[in-house]
């Protein structure tokens, strides 16, 4: 594979993973805002919010891609957008399935756990990609989860 093809593939994977992480972290904040004592099923709220975030990101990506490509949404941008859509829809499905299988608040807890697993899993893979030991990788994941908890706590403090 030529260097330029490798660079494009690398950027495509990075953007797909970034989308999955962005949606996972954003949806964690949304799920924390849903009252756990609700009698209503949160599936519509969570799924539509997830889809809205995905579409908003794609609009921003399309505009910024045209900005740097002389007004053209070129093949590279279309490839990256396709990867973002695929990873984004995977996260939407991941968070929607528990909402369909379980009643609230169990569905909220399962969805939160799955989203945290996405973040932790990517963190672990990132650490291992740098040839860190298993122990060091687990410590990295712990630090990432502490940072995520801090961000979510800050979000909770400033309100919904």
C-alpha positions as CSV (number, residue, x, y, z in Angstrom):
1,X,0.0,0.0,0.0
2,X,1.4,3.4,-1.0
3,X,2.1,5.9,1.7
4,X,-0.8,8.2,0.5
5,X,-3.2,5.3,0.5
6,X,-2.0,4.3,4.0
7,X,-2.5,7.9,5.1
8,X,-6.1,8.0,3.7
9,X,-6.9,4.6,5.3
10,X,-5.5,5.8,8.6
11,X,-7.4,9.0,8.5
12,X,-10.6,7.1,7.7
13,X,-10.2,4.8,10.6
14,X,-9.3,7.7,12.9
15,X,-12.5,9.6,11.9
16,X,-14.7,6.5,12.3
17,X,-13.3,5.9,15.8
18,X,-13.6,9.6,16.7
19,X,-17.3,9.5,15.7
20,X,-17.9,6.4,17.8
21,X,-16.2,8.0,20.8
22,X,-17.9,11.4,20.3
23,X,-21.4,9.8,20.1
24,X,-20.6,7.5,23.0
25,X,-19.5,10.3,25.3
26,X,-22.3,12.6,24.2
27,X,-24.9,9.9,24.7
28,X,-23.5,9.2,28.2
29,X,-24.3,12.8,29.1
30,X,-27.8,12.5,27.6
31,X,-28.5,9.2,29.5
32,X,-27.4,10.8,32.8
33,X,-29.9,13.6,32.2
34,X,-32.8,11.1,31.9
35,X,-34.3,10.6,35.3
36,X,-33.8,7.0,36.4
37,X,-37.2,7.0,38.0
38,X,-39.0,7.8,34.8
39,X,-42.0,5.6,33.9
40,X,-41.7,6.6,30.2
41,X,-39.6,4.6,27.8
42,X,-36.6,6.7,26.8
43,X,-36.0,4.9,23.4
44,X,-37.3,7.7,21.2
45,X,-35.4,10.4,23.1
46,X,-32.1,8.6,23.1
47,X,-32.3,7.3,19.5
48,X,-33.4,10.6,18.0
49,X,-30.8,12.4,20.0
50,X,-28.1,10.0,18.8
51,X,-29.3,10.4,15.2
52,X,-29.4,14.2,15.6
53,X,-25.8,14.3,16.9
54,X,-24.7,12.1,14.0
55,X,-26.4,14.3,11.4
56,X,-25.1,17.5,13.0
57,X,-21.6,16.1,12.9
58,X,-21.9,15.1,9.3
59,X,-23.2,18.6,8.3
60,X,-20.2,20.1,10.0
61,X,-17.9,17.6,8.4
62,X,-19.4,18.3,4.9
63,X,-19.0,22.1,5.3
64,X,-15.4,21.8,6.6
65,X,-14.5,19.3,3.9
66,X,-15.7,21.7,1.2
67,X,-13.8,24.5,2.9
68,X,-10.5,22.8,2.5
69,X,-11.2,21.2,-0.9
70,X,-12.1,24.2,-3.0
71,X,-15.8,23.7,-2.5
72,X,-15.8,20.1,-3.6
73,X,-16.9,17.1,-1.5
74,X,-14.2,14.9,-2.9
75,X,-13.8,11.1,-2.9
76,X,-11.6,11.1,0.3
77,X,-14.2,13.2,2.1
78,X,-17.0,10.8,1.0
79,X,-15.0,7.8,2.2
80,X,-14.4,9.4,5.6
81,X,-18.1,10.5,5.8
82,X,-19.1,6.9,5.0
83,X,-16.9,5.6,7.8
84,X,-18.3,8.1,10.2
85,X,-21.9,7.1,9.3
86,X,-21.1,3.4,9.7
87,X,-19.5,3.9,13.1
88,X,-22.1,6.4,14.2
89,X,-25.0,4.0,13.3
90,X,-23.3,1.2,15.2
91,X,-23.3,3.4,18.3
92,X,-26.9,4.4,17.7
93,X,-27.8,0.7,17.4
94,X,-25.7,-0.1,20.5
95,X,-27.6,2.4,22.6
96,X,-31.0,1.6,21.1
97,X,-31.1,-2.1,21.6
98,X,-31.1,-2.0,25.4
99,X,-34.0,0.5,25.2
100,X,-36.0,-2.0,23.2
101,X,-35.1,-5.1,25.3
102,X,-35.4,-3.7,28.9
103,X,-37.7,-1.4,30.8
104,X,-36.4,1.9,32.3
105,X,-34.3,2.3,34.4
106,X,-32.6,-1.0,33.5
107,X,-32.3,0.0,29.8
108,X,-30.6,3.2,30.9
109,X,-28.0,1.4,33.0
110,X,-27.3,-1.2,30.3
111,X,-26.9,1.5,27.6
112,X,-24.6,3.5,29.9
113,X,-22.5,0.4,30.5
114,X,-22.2,-0.4,26.8
115,X,-21.2,3.2,26.0
116,X,-18.5,3.1,28.7
117,X,-17.4,-0.2,27.2
118,X,-16.9,1.5,23.9
119,X,-14.7,4.2,25.5
120,X,-12.8,1.7,27.6
121,X,-12.3,-0.7,24.7
122,X,-10.9,2.0,22.4
123,X,-8.7,3.3,25.2
124,X,-7.3,-0.2,25.8
125,X,-6.7,-0.7,22.1
126,X,-5.0,2.7,21.8
127,X,-2.7,1.8,24.7
128,X,-1.9,-1.6,23.3
129,X,-1.2,0.0,19.9
130,X,1.7,1.9,21.5
131,X,3.0,-1.5,22.7
132,X,2.1,-0.8,26.4
133,X,1.9,-3.8,28.6
134,X,-1.5,-5.1,29.6
135,X,-1.1,-3.6,33.1
136,X,-0.1,-0.2,31.7
137,X,-3.0,-0.4,29.2
138,X,-5.5,-1.1,32.0
139,X,-4.1,1.8,34.0
140,X,-4.6,4.0,30.9
141,X,-8.2,2.9,30.6
142,X,-8.7,3.7,34.3
143,X,-7.3,7.2,33.8
144,X,-9.5,7.6,30.7
145,X,-12.6,6.6,32.7
146,X,-11.7,9.0,35.5
147,X,-11.5,11.8,33.0
148,X,-14.8,10.7,31.5
149,X,-16.4,10.7,35.0
150,X,-15.0,14.1,35.6
151,X,-16.5,15.5,32.3
152,X,-19.9,13.9,33.1
153,X,-19.8,15.2,36.7
154,X,-19.1,18.7,35.3
155,X,-22.0,18.3,32.9
156,X,-24.3,17.3,35.8
157,X,-23.2,20.3,37.8
158,X,-24.1,22.8,35.0
159,X,-27.5,21.2,34.5
160,X,-29.3,19.6,31.6
